[in-house]
Amino acid sequence: MPQVMEFKLPDLGEGLTEAEIVRWLVAVGDVVAIDQPVVEVETAKAMVEVPCPYGGVVTARFGEEGTELPVGAPLITVAVGASSLPAEAPAAQAAEAEGAGNVPRPLIGYGEDHSRPARRRRVRPVTAAVSAPAVTAPVAPVAPAVPVAAPAPSGPVPVISPLVRKLAKDGGVDLRALTGSGPDGLILRADVEAALAALRAPEPAPAAAAAAAATTAAAQGERIPLKGLRGLVADKLSRSRREIPDATCWVDADATELMAARAAMNAVDGPKISVLALLARICTAALARYPELNSTVDLEANEIVRLPAVHLGFAAQTERGLMVPVVRDAQHRSPESLSAEFARLTELARTGKLTPADLTGGTFTLNNYGVFGVDGSTPIINHPEAAMLGVGRIVPKPWVHEGELAVRKVVQLSLTFDHRVCDGGTAGGFLRYVADCVESPAVLLRSL
């Protein structure tokens, strides 16, 4: 007899507690092999294909595309054993799905590092979206989220969020009398808010009911859930503002010589070097002189921790929002190596294939907001780092050069720093060194 194994959403690392189903890669009745990706999910940090540790036949899937599941919730069930395979399954698939391959083993890339236990939350059972390999009938359109009074049913109320329960309790709304608009009748916050609005508003005249509803919807505006990547960014920036006493200093620099040096380097055969790579190389040299800015603050120990390696983050704007991929050990990389790594990580960010490891562990961030056509900014520090260098657009401007007025390529550089790790003298020294290297790249060569 085949054994039915339940595969749950694994811990994807970095303290992530939930993920959204983006795309199912298998259907009920499909034969899957061990470590075959079965679903693509989106966490707050990256898109991830989740492999299944069992081989066999998929008997059920849990959750529709677009559903958000907590870590530990069921994803699929797999019937393990040769007898569970359909007759038309190829012999190769049958061999792969039975025998020693049916022994569950850890997922590749997940669950190996438990040095930092992730925060968990209690998981309520999630109802299976598909329970048998049958032909799926067309799904009727979901009705608008309007509360419907009904006799109080027996059994558990389909509510997951404790915030929704509290909102209903405080407002005197009986959750058993609501029909949820979420997956499988899940009661959402919008359902409770609609019920509260109905309780507070006077009964409209029948002729004006439709017009009143349309006017109310227009007045409330569009609601966009603050979750996923957008929610993670919001939490991180808010925490940065709460915890870090930041300050910003800035300076204009003549980048004419830097741009000329780049043009000369790219004129010869070999890998092309980006402006960002040259600025990154200048940053690593500056951090070697001012290590206070390559640090973090341990609040529990009340200590400043100076970090030995420079893991350089850089801001990348994508369709999913702002991401900060990290170049590991940037202090050991040449401009050519930095250019290649920036290009590789930018392409992964653009296609949504960055892993959580690509987005964590940074010690200093380089933010080139000049690509948006702006000159200056006061960026928020990427918590828990201690500083960020901002770079504006490089544009021709009037400039006094060698005692005469000339048109030069000018850039504004800004440094936002944690005032706990250093004072203005250190921050100003760092920024001045960066500006000197931009204005005269020979300064950088002399310091190497």
PyMOL commands that set and color helices and strands:
alter all, ss='L'
color gray80, all
select helices_A, chain A and resi 82-84+91-97+99-102+162-171+175-177+183-185+189-200+206-220+228-243+256-266+275-289+291-293+330-332+335-350+356-359+369-372+424-439+442-447
alter helices_A, ss='H'
color red, helices_A
select strands_A, chain A and resi 3-8+18-24+31-32+36-42+47-52+56-61+68-70+74-80+246-254+295-298+303-306+312-314+316-318+321-323+326-327+364-368+387-391+395-401+404-418
alter strands_A, ss='S'
color yellow, strands_A
deselect
rebuild
show_as cartoon
